Amino acid sequence: MNEVHTRHVPERTVATIEGHTTAEALPDFIQTHLHRLLDVLSVAGLSPAGAPFVAYYGPVDAEADGPVEVCVPIDGTLEGEDDVRVRVEPAAQEAYVRLTKAQVAYPGILEAYQALEEYLTRTGATSSGAPREVYVTDWSAANPDDPACDVAWPIRAAEG
């Protein structure tokens, strides 16, 4: 179920909104901020240039609230809004586990994060960025058994 794969992710520009949220409020946080980013892109005449993702810079559970960053890759330039930031995401190797929509539900998603941590230990790779969830399909149109999300971690291969 939690088979780890790797891929290269090229450098890309992302529009982002960062904030704090608990696990209980996380789905609404992601949905609200993703829609805000898509609205800003639409007004600017831009479309997403890749799958949206959410980066976690700290634990998110019943007591800890991140911070969390909702990101949408873009091609082109975007004027900053009060709540929207634009930054360059560096190229990286990424280890990931693909989940169905049903498997994303908390706390089950934590198994994918555990599989990635075990992969890092087993291979000697190290983290090179914040863990993330990459939404690889239209979430609202996905069925429970459809592949919908990659739990991913930018990594550096073990030296040797």
Contact map, one row per residue, 1 for C-alpha under 8 A:
1110000000000000000000000000000000000000000000000000000000000000000000000000000000000000000000000000000000000000000000000000000000000000000000000000000000000000
1111000000000000000000000000000000000000000000000000000000000000000000000000000000000000000000001110000000000011001000000000000000000000000000000000000000000000
1111100000000000000000000000000000000000000000000000000000000000000000000000000000000000000000001100000000000000001000000000000000000000000000000000000000000000
0111110000000000000000000000000000000000000000000000000000000000000000000000000000000000000000111000000000000000001100100000000000000000000000000000000000000000
0011111000000000000000000000000000000000000000000000000000000000000000000000000000000000000000111000000000000000000000000000000000000000000000000000000000000000
0001111100000000000000000000000000000000000000000000000000000000000000000000000000000000000011110000000000000000000000000000000000000000000000000000000000000000
0000111110000000000000000000000000000000000000000000000000000000000000000000000000000000000011100000000000000000000000000000000000000000000000000000000000000000
0000011111000000000000000000000000000000000000000000000000000000000000000000000000000000001111000000000000000000000000000000000000000000000000000000000000000000
0000001111100000000000000000000000000000000000000000000000000000000000000000000000000000001111000000000000000000000000000000000000000000000000000000000000000000
0000000111110000000000000000000000000000000000000000000000000000000000000000000000000000011100000000000000000000000000000000000000000000000000000000000000000000
0000000011111000000000000000000000000000000000000000000000000000000000000000000000000001111100000000000000000000000000000000000000000000000000000000000000000000
0000000001111100000000000000000000000000000000000000000000000000000000001100000000000001111000000000000000000000000000000000000000000000000000000000000000000000
0000000000111110000000000000000000000000000000000000000000000000000000001110000000000111100000000000000000000000000000000000000000000000000000000000000000000000
0000000000011111000000000000000000000000000000000000000000000000000000111100000000000111100000000000000000000000000000000000000000000000000000000000000000000000
0000000000001111100000000000000000001000000000000000000000000000000000111100000000011110000000000000000000000000000000000000000000000000000000000000000000000000
0000000000000111110000000000000000001000000000000000000000000000000011110000000000011110000000000000000000000000000000000000000000000000000000000000000000000000
0000000000000011111000000000000010001000000000000000000000000000000011100000000000111000000000000000000000000000000000000000000000000000000000000000000000000000
0000000000000001111100000000000000000000000000000000000000000000001111000000000000000000000000000000000000000000000000000000000000000000000000000000000000000000
0000000000000000111110000000000000000000000000000000000000000000011110000000000000000000000000000000000000000000000000000000000000000000000000000000000000000000
0000000000000000011111000000000000000000000000000000000000000000111100000000000000000000000000000000000000000000000000000000000000000000000000000000000000000000
0000000000000000001111101100100000000000000000000000000000010001111100000000000000000000000000000000000000000000000000000000000000000000000000000000000000000000
0000000000000000000111111100000000000000000000000000000000011111110000000000000000000000000000000000000000000000000000000000000000000000000000000000000000000000
0000000000000000000011111110000000000000000000000000000000011100100000000000000000000000000000000000000000000000000000000000000000000000000000000000000000000000
0000000000000000000001111110000000000000000000000000000000001100000000000000000000000000000000000000000000000000000000000000000000000000000000000000000000000000
0000000000000000000011111111100000000000000000000000000000000000000000000000000000000000000000000000000000000000000000000000000000000000000000000000000000000000
0000000000000000000011111111110000000000000000000000000000000000000000000000000000000000000000000000000000000000000000000000000000000000000000000000000000000000
0000000000000000000000111111111000000000000000000000000000000000000000000000000000000000000000000000000000000000000000000000000000000000000000000000000000000000
0000000000000000000000001111111100000000000000000000000000000000000000000000000000000000000000000000000000000000000000000000000000000000000000000000000000000000
0000000000000000000010001111111110000000000000000000000000000000000000000000000000000000000000000000000000000000000000000000000000000000000000000000000000000000
0000000000000000000000000111111111000000000000000000010000000000000001000000000000000000000000000000000000000000000000000000000000000000000000000000000000000000
0000000000000000000000000011111111100000000000000000000000000000000000000000000000000000000000000000000000000000000000000000000000000000000000000000000000000000
0000000000000000000000000001111111110000000000000000000000000000000000000000000000000000000000000000000000000000000000000000000000000000000000000000000000000000
0000000000000000100000000000111111111000000000000000000000000000000001000000000000000000000000000000000000000000000000000000000000000000000000000000000000000000
0000000000000000000000000000011111111100000000000001000000000000000001110000000000000000000000000000000000000000000000000000000000000000000000000000000000000000
0000000000000000000000000000001111111110000000000000000000000000000000000000000000000000000000000000000000000000000000000000000000000000000000000000000000000000
0000000000000000000000000000000111111111000000000000000000000000000000000000000000000000000000000000000000000000000000000000000000000000000000000000000000000000
0000000000000011100000000000000011111111100000000000000000000000000000010000000000010000000000000000000000000000000000000000000000000000000000000000000000000000
0000000000000000000000000000000001111111110000110000000000000000000000010000000000000000000000000000000000000000000000000000000000000000000000000000000000000000
0000000000000000000000000000000000111111111000000000000000000000000000000000000000000000000000000000000000000000000000000000000000000000000000000000000000000000
0000000000000000000000000000000000011111111100000000000000000000000000000000000000000000000000000000000000000000000000000000000000000000000000000000000000000000
0000000000000000000000000000000000001111111111110000000000000000000000000000010000000000000000000000000000000000000000000000000000000000000000000000000000000000
0000000000000000000000000000000000000111111111100000000000000000000000000000000000000000000000000000000000000000000000000000000000000000000000000000000000000000
0000000000000000000000000000000000000011111111000000000000000000000000000000000000000000000000000000000000000000000000000000000000000000000000000000000000000000
0000000000000000000000000000000000000001111111000000000000000000000000000000010000000000000000000000000000000000000000000000000000000000000000000000000000000000
0000000000000000000000000000000000000000111111100000000000000000000000000000000000000000000000000000000000000000000000000000000000000000000000000000000000000000
0000000000000000000000000000000000000000111111110000000000000000000000000111000000000000000000000000000000000000000000000000000000000000000000000000000000000000
0000000000000000000000000000000000000100110011111000000000000000000000000110000000000000000000000000000000000000000000000000000000000000000000000000000000000000
0000000000000000000000000000000000000100100001111111000000000000000000011110000000000000000000000000000000000000000000000000000000000000000000000000000000000000
0000000000000000000000000000000000000000000000111110000000000000000000011110000000000000000000000000000000000000000000000000000000000000000000000000000000000000
0000000000000000000000000000000000000000000000011111000000000000000000011100000000000000000000000000000000000000000000000000000000000000000000000000000000000000
0000000000000000000000000000000000000000000000011111100000000000000000011000000000000000000000000000000000000000000000000000000000000111100000000000000000000000
0000000000000000000000000000000001000000000000010111110000000000000001111000000000000000000000000000000000000000000000000000000000000111000000000000000000000000
0000000000000000000000000000000000000000000000000011111000000000000001110000000000000000000000000000000000000000000000000000000000011110000000000000000000000000
0000000000000000000000000000010000000000000000000001111100000000000111100000000000000000000000000000000000000000000000000000000000011100000000000000000000000000
0000000000000000000000000000000000000000000000000000111110000000000111100000000000000000000000000000000000000000000000000000000001111000000000000000000000000000
0000000000000000000000000000000000000000000000000000011111110000011110000000000000000000000000000000000000000000000000000000000001110000000000000000000000000000
0000000000000000000000000000000000000000000000000000001111100000011110000000000000000000000000000000000000000000000000000000000001100000000000000000000000000000
0000000000000000000000000000000000000000000000000000000111110001111100000000000000000000000000000000000000000000000000000000000000000000000000000000000000000000
0000000000000000000000000000000000000000000000000000000111111001111000000000000000000000000000000000000000000000000000000000000000000000000000000000000000000000
0000000000000000000011100000000000000000000000000000000101111111111000000000000000000000000000000000000000000000000000000000000000000000000000000000000000000000
0000000000000000000001110000000000000000000000000000000000111111100000000000000000000000000000000000000000000000000000000000000000000000000000000000000000000000
0000000000000000000001110000000000000000000000000000000000011111100000000000000000000000000000000000000000000000000000000000000000000000000000000000000000000000
0000000000000000000001000000000000000000000000000000000000011111100000000000000000000000000000000000000000000000000000000000000000000000000000000000000000000000
0000000000000000000011000000000000000000000000000000000001111111110000000000000000000000000000000000000000000000000000000000000000000000000000000000000000000000
0000000000000000000111100000000000000000000000000000000001111111111100000000000000000000000000000000000000000000000000000000000000000000000000000000000000000000
0000000000000000001111000000000000000000000000000000000111110001111100000000000000000000000000000000000000000000000000000000000000000000000000000000000000000000
0000000000000000011110000000000000000000000000000000000111110000111110000000000000000000000000000000000000000000000000000000000000000000000000000000000000000000
0000000000000000011110000000000000000000000000000000011111000000111111000000000000000000000000000000000000000000000000000000000000000000000000000000000000000000
0000000000000001111000000000000000000000000000000000011110000000001111100000000000000000000000000000000000000000000000000000000000000000000000000000000000000000
0000000000000001110000000000010011000000000000000001111000000000000111110000000000000000000000000000000000000000000000000000000000000000000000000000000000000000
0000000000000111100000000000000001000000000000000001111000000000000011111000000000000000000000000000000000000000000000000000000000000000000000000000000000000000
0000000000000111000000000000000001001100000000011111100000000000000001111100000000000000000000000000000000000000000000000000000000000000000000000000000000000000
0000000000011110000000000000000000000000000000011111000000000000000000111110000000000000000000000000000000000000000000000000000000000000000000000000000000000000
0000000000011110000000000000000000000000000001111100000000000000000000011111100000000000000000000000000000000000000000000000000000000000000000000000000000000000
0000000000001000000000000000000000000000000001111000000000000000000000001111100000000000000000000000000000000000000000000000000000000000000000000000000000000000
0000000000000000000000000000000000000000000001000000000000000000000000000111110000000000000000000000000000000000000000000000000000000000000000000000000000000000
0000000000000000000000000000000000000000000000000000000000000000000000000111111000000000000000000000000000000000000000000000000000000000000000000000000000000000
0000000000000000000000000000000000000000100100000000000000000000000000000001111100000100000000000000000000000000000000000000000000000000000000000000000000000000
0000000000000000000000000000000000000000000000000000000000000000000000000000111110000000000000000000000000000000000000000000000000000000000000000000000000000000
0000000000000000000000000000000000000000000000000000000000000000000000000000011111111100000000000000000000000000000000000000000000000000000000000000000000000000
0000000000000000000000000000000000000000000000000000000000000000000000000000001111111000000000000000000000000000000000000000000000000000000000000000000000000000
0000000000000000000000000000000000000000000000000000000000000000000000000000000111111000000000000000000000000000000000000000000000000000000000000000000000000000
0000000000000000100000000000000000000000000000000000000000000000000000000000000111111000000000000000000000000000000000000000000000000000000000000000000000000000
0000000000000011100000000000000000001000000000000000000000000000000000000000000111111100000000000000000000000000000000000000000000000000000000000000000000000000
0000000000000011100000000000000000000000000000000000000000000000000000000000000111111110000000000000000000000000000000000000000000000000000000000000000000000000
0000000000001111000000000000000000000000000000000000000000000000000000000000010100011111000000000000000000000000000000000000000000000000000000000000000000000000
0000000000001111000000000000000000000000000000000000000000000000000000000000000000001111100000000000000000000000000000000000000000000000000000000000000000000000
0000000000111100000000000000000000000000000000000000000000000000000000000000000000000111110000000000000000000000000000000000000000000000000000000000000000000000
0000000000111100000000000000000000000000000000000000000000000000000000000000000000000011111000000000000000000000000000000000000000000000000000000000000000000000
0000000001110000000000000000000000000000000000000000000000000000000000000000000000000001111100000000000000000000000000000000000000000000000000000000000000000000
0000000111110000000000000000000000000000000000000000000000000000000000000000000000000000111110000000000000000000000000000000000000000000000000000000000000000000
0000000111100000000000000000000000000000000000000000000000000000000000000000000000000000011111000000000000000000000000000000000100000000000000000000000001110000
0000011110000000000000000000000000000000000000000000000000000000000000000000000000000000001111100000000000000000000000000000000000000000000000000000000001110000
0000011110000000000000000000000000000000000000000000000000000000000000000000000000000000000111110000000000000000000000000000000000000000000000000000000111100000
0001111000000000000000000000000000000000000000000000000000000000000000000000000000000000000011111000000000000000000100000000000000000000000000000000000111100000
0001110000000000000000000000000000000000000000000000000000000000000000000000000000000000000001111100000000000000000100000000000000000000000000000000011110000000
0111100000000000000000000000000000000000000000000000000000000000000000000000000000000000000000111110000000000001001100000000000000000000000000000000011100000000
0110000000000000000000000000000000000000000000000000000000000000000000000000000000000000000000011111000000000000000000000000000000000000000000000011111000000000
0100000000000000000000000000000000000000000000000000000000000000000000000000000000000000000000001111111100000000000000000000000000000000000000000011111000000000
0000000000000000000000000000000000000000000000000000000000000000000000000000000000000000000000000111111100000000000000000000000000000000000000011111100000000000
0000000000000000000000000000000000000000000000000000000000000000000000000000000000000000000000000011111110000000000000000000000000000000001001111111100000000000
0000000000000000000000000000000000000000000000000000000000000000000000000000000000000000000000000011111110000000000000000000000000000000000000011000000000000000
0000000000000000000000000000000000000000000000000000000000000000000000000000000000000000000000000011111110011000000000000000000000000000000000000000000000000000
0000000000000000000000000000000000000000000000000000000000000000000000000000000000000000000000000011111111011000000000000000000000000000000000000000100000000000
0000000000000000000000000000000000000000000000000000000000000000000000000000000000000000000000000000111111111000000000000000000000000000000000000000000000000000
0000000000000000000000000000000000000000000000000000000000000000000000000000000000000000000000000000000111111100000000000000000000000000000000000000000000000000
0000000000000000000000000000000000000000000000000000000000000000000000000000000000000000000000000000000011111100000000000000000000000000000000000000000000000000
0000000000000000000000000000000000000000000000000000000000000000000000000000000000000000000000000000001111111111000000000000000000000000000000000000000000000000
0000000000000000000000000000000000000000000000000000000000000000000000000000000000000000000000000000001111111111100000000000000000000000000000000000000000000000
0000000000000000000000000000000000000000000000000000000000000000000000000000000000000000000000000000000001111111110000000000000000000000000000000000000000000000
0100000000000000000000000000000000000000000000000000000000000000000000000000000000000000000000000000000000011111111000000000000000000000000000000000000000000000
0100000000000000000000000000000000000000000000000000000000000000000000000000000000000000000000001000000000011111111100000000000000000000000000000000001000000000
0000000000000000000000000000000000000000000000000000000000000000000000000000000000000000000000000000000000001111111110000000000000000000000000000000001000000000
0000000000000000000000000000000000000000000000000000000000000000000000000000000000000000000000000000000000000111111111000000000000000000000000000000000000000000
0111000000000000000000000000000000000000000000000000000000000000000000000000000000000000000000001000000000000011111111100000000000000000000000000000000000000000
0001000000000000000000000000000000000000000000000000000000000000000000000000000000000000000000111000000000000001111111110000000000000000000000000000000110000000
0000000000000000000000000000000000000000000000000000000000000000000000000000000000000000000000000000000000000000111111111000000000000000000000000000000000000000
0000000000000000000000000000000000000000000000000000000000000000000000000000000000000000000000000000000000000000011111111100000000000000000000000000000000000000
0001000000000000000000000000000000000000000000000000000000000000000000000000000000000000000000000000000000000000001111111110100000000000000000000000000000000000
0000000000000000000000000000000000000000000000000000000000000000000000000000000000000000000000000000000000000000000111111111111000000000000000000000000000000000
0000000000000000000000000000000000000000000000000000000000000000000000000000000000000000000000000000000000000000000011111111100000000000000000000000000000000000
0000000000000000000000000000000000000000000000000000000000000000000000000000000000000000000000000000000000000000000001111111000000000000000000000000000000000000
0000000000000000000000000000000000000000000000000000000000000000000000000000000000000000000000000000000000000000000000111111100000000000000000000000000000001100
0000000000000000000000000000000000000000000000000000000000000000000000000000000000000000000000000000000000000000000000011111110000000000000000000000000000001100
0000000000000000000000000000000000000000000000000000000000000000000000000000000000000000000000000000000000000000000000111011111000000000000000000000000000111100
0000000000000000000000000000000000000000000000000000000000000000000000000000000000000000000000000000000000000000000000010001111100000000000000000000000000111100
0000000000000000000000000000000000000000000000000000000000000000000000000000000000000000000000000000000000000000000000010000111111000000000000000000000011110000
0000000000000000000000000000000000000000000000000000000000000000000000000000000000000000000100000000000000000000000000000000011111000000000000000000000011110000
0000000000000000000000000000000000000000000000000000000000000000000000000000000000000000000000000000000000000000000000000000001111100000000000000000000011100000
0000000000000000000000000000000000000000000000000000001110000000000000000000000000000000000000000000000000000000000000000000001111110000000000000000000011000000
0000000000000000000000000000000000000000000000000000001110000000000000000000000000000000000000000000000000000000000000000000000011111000000000000000001111000000
0000000000000000000000000000000000000000000000000000111100000000000000000000000000000000000000000000000000000000000000000000000001111100000000000000001110000000
0000000000000000000000000000000000000000000000000000111000000000000000000000000000000000000000000000000000000000000000000000000000111110000000000000111100000000
0000000000000000000000000000000000000000000000000011110000000000000000000000000000000000000000000000000000000000000000000000000000011111000000000000111100000000
0000000000000000000000000000000000000000000000000011100000000000000000000000000000000000000000000000000000000000000000000000000000001111111000000001110000000000
0000000000000000000000000000000000000000000000000011000000000000000000000000000000000000000000000000000000000000000000000000000000000111110000000011110000000000
0000000000000000000000000000000000000000000000000010000000000000000000000000000000000000000000000000000000000000000000000000000000000011111001000011100000000000
0000000000000000000000000000000000000000000000000000000000000000000000000000000000000000000000000000000000000000000000000000000000000011111111000001000000000000
0000000000000000000000000000000000000000000000000000000000000000000000000000000000000000000000000000100000000000000000000000000000000010111111000001000000000000
0000000000000000000000000000000000000000000000000000000000000000000000000000000000000000000000000000000000000000000000000000000000000000011111000000000000000000
0000000000000000000000000000000000000000000000000000000000000000000000000000000000000000000000000000000000000000000000000000000000000000011111100000000000000000
0000000000000000000000000000000000000000000000000000000000000000000000000000000000000000000000000000100000000000000000000000000000000000111111111111000000000000
0000000000000000000000000000000000000000000000000000000000000000000000000000000000000000000000000000100000000000000000000000000000000000000011111100000000000000
0000000000000000000000000000000000000000000000000000000000000000000000000000000000000000000000000001110000000000000000000000000000000000000001111100000000000000
0000000000000000000000000000000000000000000000000000000000000000000000000000000000000000000000000001110000000000000000000000000000000000000001111110000000000000
0000000000000000000000000000000000000000000000000000000000000000000000000000000000000000000000000001100000000000000000000000000000000000000001111111000000000000
0000000000000000000000000000000000000000000000000000000000000000000000000000000000000000000000000111100000000000000000000000000000000001100001001111100000000000
0000000000000000000000000000000000000000000000000000000000000000000000000000000000000000000000000111100000000000000000000000000000000011111001000111110000000000
0000000000000000000000000000000000000000000000000000000000000000000000000000000000000000000000000111100100000000000000000000000000001111100000000011111000000000
0000000000000000000000000000000000000000000000000000000000000000000000000000000000000000000000011110000000000000000000000000000000001111000000000001111100000000
0000000000000000000000000000000000000000000000000000000000000000000000000000000000000000000000011110000000000001100000000000000000111100000000000000111110000000
0000000000000000000000000000000000000000000000000000000000000000000000000000000000000000000001111000000000000000000100000000000000111100000000000000011111000000
0000000000000000000000000000000000000000000000000000000000000000000000000000000000000000000001110000000000000000000100000000001111110000000000000000001111100000
0000000000000000000000000000000000000000000000000000000000000000000000000000000000000000000111100000000000000000000000000000001111100000000000000000000111110000
0000000000000000000000000000000000000000000000000000000000000000000000000000000000000000000111100000000000000000000000000000111110000000000000000000000011111000
0000000000000000000000000000000000000000000000000000000000000000000000000000000000000000000110000000000000000000000000000000111100000000000000000000000001111100
0000000000000000000000000000000000000000000000000000000000000000000000000000000000000000000000000000000000000000000000000011110000000000000000000000000000111110
0000000000000000000000000000000000000000000000000000000000000000000000000000000000000000000000000000000000000000000000000011110000000000000000000000000000011111
0000000000000000000000000000000000000000000000000000000000000000000000000000000000000000000000000000000000000000000000000000000000000000000000000000000000001111
0000000000000000000000000000000000000000000000000000000000000000000000000000000000000000000000000000000000000000000000000000000000000000000000000000000000000111
